[in-house]
Amino acid sequence: VQLQASGGGLVQAGGSLRLSCATSGYMFRDFGMGWYRQAPGKQRELDARISSLGGTNYADSVKGRFAISRDNAEKTVYLQMNSLKPEDTGVYYCNRGWTISAYWGQGTLVTVSS
């Protein structure tokens, strides 16, 4: 199982980024996926998740601003982040499963400047 996150970067507050998590080594369509954020000095927390059937769930802090989606043909999950705020800064990790699992991507850094 491999998960490769990408798409992070430096953006001004109010801007947008799109993260990608490319996967391999398992039947992607059979599993949910989640995006987690680890802010500096804090624990990793769930921002968004998507089920194998496309159902979604978001943390209150990102509702209305972030959108998770998946492309089963490409075995990739995305996180569209709009109206970014400085508090969205952190390392973003993708994880396999609707609930947290042992399978993590390597993380991609998002920095939102004020």
Secondary structure, DSSP 8 states (H G I E B T S, - for coil): -EEEEE--EEEETT--EEEEEEEESS-GGGS-EEEEEE-TTS-EEEEEEE-TTS-EEE-TTTTTTEEEEEETTTTEEEEEE-S--GGG-EEEEEEESSS--S-B---EEEEEE-
